[in-house]
Amino acid sequence: MRELGLNSNQLSGPIPPEIGNLSNVIGMSLAGNQLSGAIPEQLAGMNSLWFVYLNDNQLSGALPGFLANPALLPELEWIDLSDNRLGGSVPTGIGDRTNLQM
C-alpha cells in the first residue's frame, strides 16, 4: 500500500499507534473525520511519508516534537493540521524544515 485515504468518513476515536507500522506509505489522508486525542508519536516512524492530511478532525494536545526533527519523516513535504483542537507551542526548529509546507 502506498497511500492511505480514509478521508470524509465518520471515523472516531484516537489514531491507533499501529499506524506507525505502515512504513511504506507515502501519503495519508484522514481528513474530515471525527478523530480525537493526540497525534501519535509512532507517526515519526513512517520514513516514506511525503504528505499527511489530518485536518478537519478533533485532534488535541500539542504539536509533536518529531515534526521539527529533519532526521524523522525525512520525505515529509506537506502536512495539514488545520481545523483541529491542537494547542501548545510550535516545536522549536520546525522552521528549519524548509521543504515542509503547512
N, C-alpha and C positions, 0 to 999 in steps of 0.2 A: 504494500500500500504506500503510495507516495503522497496522497493528500487525504485529509480527513475533513469532510464537510458535513457538519451536523447543525448548520445554522437554521434559524427560524423554525425550530421545533418547540416543544414545551418541556425541554429537559430542565430538571430542577435538582437542587442539592449541590454539594461541592463537586468540583472537578476531581475525579479519582486520581490518587497519586500514581496509579499504574499507568497513567498516560505517558509517563516518562519512559516506559518500556518501548514506545514506538519510535525507536532511534532512527529509522529510515524515512520518517515522514518529513517532507519538505514544506508542506503547507497545512495549516489547521484553522478551520473556521468553526467556532462555537457561538457565533454572534446571534443575537436575537432570541435568547432563551431565558430561563429563569435561574441560571446558575448562581450559587451563593458561596460564601466563605472566601478564604484566601486563595490566591494564585499558588498552586502547589510548587514547592521547591524542586520537585522531580522534573519539572519542565526544563530545567537547566541541563539535563542530560540528553536532550533532543538535539544533538550536534548538527543534524542536517536541516534543522528548521530554518526556513527562509522567510516565511510570513506566518503571523498568528493574529487572528481576529477574535477578541473576547468582548467586543463592545456590546452594548445593549443587554446587559445582564444585571445581576445584583451582587457582583463580587465586592468583597470588603477587605479591609486590612490595608497594610502598607504595600507600596510597590516593592517587589522582591529585589534584594540587592544584587542578585545574579544578573539583572539586566544591565548593570554598569560594568560587568566584568567581560572584556572582549575575548577572554580565553573560553568563556562559556557561551554557547549559542553563537559560534563564530560566523555562521552564514546568515544570521538574522538581519534582515533589512527593513521589514515592515511589521509594525505592531500597532494594533488599535485597541485601546482600553477605555475608550470613551463611554459615557453613559453607564457608569457603574457607581458603586459607593466606596471607592478606594479613598484612603486618607493617608495622612502622614507626610513625610518629606520625600522628595525625589532623591533616589540614591546618588550619592556623591560619585562623580565620574561618568555619569550616563551621557553627558555632553561630549565626552571624548570618543564616543562611538559614532564617528562621522557618517558611517554608512546606514545608521539606524534612522528610519522615518517613523515618527509617532503621530 
